[in-house]
């Protein structure tokens, strides 16, 4: 996997002309239930055509992406990931202490995300401060308004990612790799009524081992991490949408409205309604 990923990144760095850059704004249409991810994602189109919905200048637009186009989905912003055309794209994601590098070859169009398309991925040993800084520059107005600056910054991110990948894989053992798969499972499915037992069954593990991995690498339980993902989404929806609380709790994965309100108050010190009102008033 590592050699394939490195070969692709070297090809991007040496031979791919980066063309148009997009920085989508926050947007969530009614009924859209795909979870926003807690990480920045730089996506580069390598071949084909990708018709990607993006919120640009306050309007949801279906953008026709071609080879060399690239875009940055900032953390906690919904990503639509249109798969209805044949194309391939490369994704660079700085996680907590390492990079996730993924190649998606979409061989044939599909209408939804189930099943998720096959991909080739690799995790590095670490992520440099320089690379994180380059991501911050790519989010700036200067990069958004200047295509040359955006392209130079993206090429720098690719270069620094190559250096990280050349150092080798994540230094820890198979247990760490298993934990990362479990964490991704939670982050992509927390709005569904999943349990620790569901995660264990999905990966052929015991529930006790799942708990052990979360304690080892996050110093928190599986349930605590699952709840944190749900509360983070609930707070974003309270601040960024006008969805009524009686409808919001289910979209975040909570079992009923009373349980959601009680737990939200315990965690945040305010009821969901007061949380929304206080922060809306401050913004005004």
C-alpha positions in Angstrom: 0.0 0.0 0.0 2.8 2.4 0.9 4.6 2.1 -2.4 1.3 2.6 -4.4 0.5 5.7 -2.3 4.0 7.1 -2.7 4.0 6.5 -6.5 0.7 8.4 -6.8 1.9 11.3 -4.7 5.1 11.6 -6.7 3.1 11.6 -9.9 0.9 14.4 -8.5 3.9 16.4 -7.4 5.9 16.0 -10.7 3.3 15.8 -13.5 -0.1 16.9 -12.4 -1.0 20.5 -13.1 -3.2 21.8 -10.3 -5.9 23.9 -11.8 -9.0 25.2 -9.9 -9.2 25.4 -6.1 -12.5 25.3 -4.1 -13.1 26.0 -0.4 -16.7 25.0 0.3 -18.6 26.8 3.0 -20.8 25.2 5.8 -24.1 23.8 4.5 -26.4 21.0 5.3 -29.6 20.5 3.3 -32.7 19.0 4.9 -32.7 15.3 5.2 -28.9 14.9 4.6 -27.6 12.5 7.2 -23.9 11.9 6.3 -21.7 12.7 9.2 -19.3 15.7 9.1 -15.7 14.6 9.8 -13.6 16.1 12.6 -10.6 16.5 10.2 -9.5 18.6 7.3 -9.5 16.8 3.9 -7.6 17.9 0.8 -9.0 16.2 -2.3 -7.3 16.2 -5.7 -9.0 14.8 -8.8 -6.7 12.6 -10.8 -8.9 11.5 -13.7 -12.4 11.5 -15.0 -15.2 13.9 -14.1 -16.7 14.4 -10.6 -19.9 16.4 -10.2 -19.6 17.5 -6.6 -22.2 19.5 -4.7 -20.6 22.3 -2.8 -21.8 25.4 -0.9 -20.1 28.3 -2.7 -21.0 32.0 -1.8 -24.0 30.9 0.1 -25.5 28.7 -2.6 -25.5 25.0 -3.1 -23.8 24.4 -6.5 -23.0 21.2 -8.4 -19.4 21.8 -9.5 -17.9 19.9 -12.4 -14.5 18.8 -11.3 -11.9 17.7 -13.8 -8.3 16.4 -13.7 -6.1 18.7 -11.7 -9.0 20.4 -9.8 -8.6 20.3 -6.0 -10.7 21.3 -3.0 -10.4 21.5 0.8 -13.2 20.2 3.0 -12.6 21.8 6.4 -13.2 19.8 9.6 -16.8 19.7 10.8 -18.1 20.7 7.3 -20.4 18.2 5.5 -18.9 16.5 2.4 -21.2 15.1 -0.2 -18.7 12.7 -2.1 -20.6 12.3 -5.3 -19.9 8.9 -6.8 -22.3 9.0 -9.8 -19.4 9.2 -12.4 -16.3 7.2 -13.1 -13.3 9.1 -11.7 -10.4 8.8 -9.3 -9.2 11.1 -6.6 -6.5 11.4 -3.9 -7.2 12.4 -0.4 -4.8 13.8 2.3 -6.2 13.9 5.8 -4.2 15.0 8.9 -5.4 13.0 11.9 -4.3 13.2 15.5 -0.5 12.6 15.1 -0.5 10.9 11.7 -1.6 11.3 8.1 -4.2 9.2 6.4 -3.5 9.1 2.6 -6.2 7.5 0.4 -6.6 6.8 -3.3 -10.2 6.3 -4.5 -10.5 4.7 -8.0 -14.2 4.9 -8.8 -14.4 2.4 -11.6 -18.1 2.7 -12.3 -20.8 5.1 -11.2 -22.9 4.3 -8.1 -25.9 6.1 -6.7 -25.1 6.0 -3.0 -22.3 5.3 -0.5 -23.4 1.8 0.4 -21.1 0.0 -0.1 -18.3 2.6 0.3 -16.1 2.5 -2.7 -12.9 0.4 -2.6 -9.8 2.4 -1.9 -6.1 2.1 -1.1 -4.9 3.8 2.1 -1.8 4.3 4.1 -1.1 5.8 7.6 2.2 7.6 8.2 4.2 7.7 11.4 3.5 11.3 12.1 2.5 14.7 10.7 4.8 17.7 10.7 3.9 21.2 12.0 4.9 22.5 8.6 2.2 20.4 7.0 -0.4 21.5 9.4 0.6 25.1 8.8 0.2 24.6 5.1 -3.3 23.4 5.6 -4.1 26.6 7.6 -2.7 28.7 4.7 -4.9 26.8 2.2 -7.9 27.9 4.3 -7.0 31.5 4.2 -8.6 34.2 2.0 -5.3 34.7 0.2 -5.3 31.1 -1.1 -9.1 31.2 -2.0 -8.6 34.4 -4.0 -5.3 33.5 -5.7 -5.1 30.2 -7.7 -1.3 30.3 -7.9 -1.0 30.5 -4.1 -3.5 27.7 -3.6 -1.7 25.5 -6.1 1.7 26.2 -4.5 0.3 25.4 -1.1 -1.3 22.2 -2.2 1.9 21.1 -3.9 3.7 21.8 -0.6 1.2 19.6 1.2 1.9 16.8 -1.2 5.7 17.2 -0.8 5.5 17.1 3.0 3.1 14.2 2.8 5.7 12.3 0.7 8.4 13.0 3.3 6.1 11.6 6.0 5.2 8.5 4.0 8.9 7.8 3.2 9.5 7.5 6.9 7.3 4.4 7.0 4.1 3.2 8.5 2.6 4.0 11.8 5.2 3.0 14.3 2.8 1.0 16.6 1.6 -2.5 16.1 -1.5 -4.1 14.7 -3.5 -3.1 17.8 -3.2 0.6 16.8 -4.3 -0.2 13.2 -7.3 -2.0 14.6 -8.2 0.9 16.9 -8.0 3.4 14.0 -10.4 1.2 12.0 -12.7 1.2 15.0 -12.5 4.9 15.4 -13.3 5.5 11.7 -16.3 3.1 12.1 -17.7 5.3 14.9 -17.0 8.5 13.1 -18.9 7.4 10.0 -21.8 5.7 11.8 -22.4 7.5 15.1 -25.8 8.9 13.9 -27.1 5.3 13.7 -28.0 3.3 16.8 -24.6 1.5 17.0 -23.2 -0.1 20.1 -19.9 -1.4 21.2 -21.1 -4.9 20.4 -22.0 -3.8 16.8 -18.4 -2.5 16.3 -16.9 -5.6 17.8 -19.1 -7.8 15.5 -18.2 -5.7 12.4 -14.5 -6.3 12.9 -14.6 -9.8 14.4 -13.5 -8.7 17.8 -14.8 -9.2 21.4 -16.6 -6.2 23.0 -14.0 -6.3 25.9 -11.1 -5.9 23.4 -12.9 -2.9 21.8 -13.2 -1.3 25.2 -9.5 -2.1 25.9 -8.4 -0.4 22.7 -10.4 2.8 23.4 -9.0 3.0 26.9 -5.4 2.4 25.7 -5.4 5.0 22.9 -8.0 7.6 24.0 -8.2 7.1 27.7 -11.9 7.0 27.5 -14.6 4.3 26.9 -16.2 3.4 23.6 -19.5 4.9 24.8 -17.9 8.1 25.9 -16.3 8.6 22.4 -19.6 7.7 20.7 -21.4 10.2 22.8 -18.8 12.9 22.2 -19.2 12.5 18.4 -23.0 12.9 18.8 -22.8 15.9 21.1 -20.3 17.6 18.7 -22.7 17.2 15.9 -25.7 18.3 18.0 -23.8 21.6 18.9 -22.9 22.3 15.3 -26.5 21.7 14.2 -27.8 23.9 17.0 -25.5 26.7 15.8 -25.6 26.2 12.0 -29.2 25.1 11.4 -32.7 26.0 12.6 -33.8 22.3 12.9 -36.2 22.0 15.8 -34.8 20.1 18.8 -37.7 17.6 18.6 -36.2 16.6 15.2 -32.6 17.2 15.8 -31.9 14.6 18.5 -32.6 11.6 16.2 -30.3 13.0 13.4 -27.5 13.0 15.9 -28.1 9.4 17.0 -29.8 9.9 20.3 -32.6 7.5 21.2 -35.2 10.0 22.4 -35.7 13.7 23.0 -35.9 13.5 26.8 -32.7 11.5 27.1 -30.9 13.9 24.7 -32.0 17.1 26.6 -31.0 15.6 29.9 -27.6 14.4 28.8 -26.9 17.6 26.8 -27.6 19.7 30.0 -25.3 17.4 32.0 -22.4 17.7 29.5 -22.7 21.4 28.6 -24.4 23.0 31.6 -27.3 24.3 29.4 -30.3 22.8 27.7 -30.1 22.6 23.9 -32.6 25.4 23.6 -30.6 27.7 25.9 -27.4 26.7 24.2 -28.7 27.7 20.8 -30.3 31.0 22.1 -27.1 32.1 24.0 -24.8 31.5 21.1 -27.2 33.0 18.5 -27.5 36.1 20.7 -23.7 36.5 20.9 -23.4 36.1 17.2 -26.0 38.8 16.7 
